[in-house]
Amino acid sequence: MEMFQKVALVLTIIGAINWGLIGLLDFNLVEMITGGVDMIERIIYILVGIAGLANIMLLFYHYEPSK
């Protein structure tokens, strides 16, 4: 499960950077990378959305150090 959370976190960070670029510079990195292919863009946005939902679990994860 740890690997899944790391991948989800990376996708969420990529999504956040993309939204920051859209807000600051009106530049869509996903669109540039995919060359404007709508279906690939949609898949990337869906994966980022799922990753964001998966990261909600991190809010409720309580780490207990080994004794």
Secondary structure as GFF3:
##gff-version 3
##sequence-region A 1 67
A	DSSP	alpha_helix	2	25	.	.	.	ID=ss1
A	DSSP	alpha_helix	29	34	.	.	.	ID=ss2
A	DSSP	alpha_helix	38	60	.	.	.	ID=ss3
###
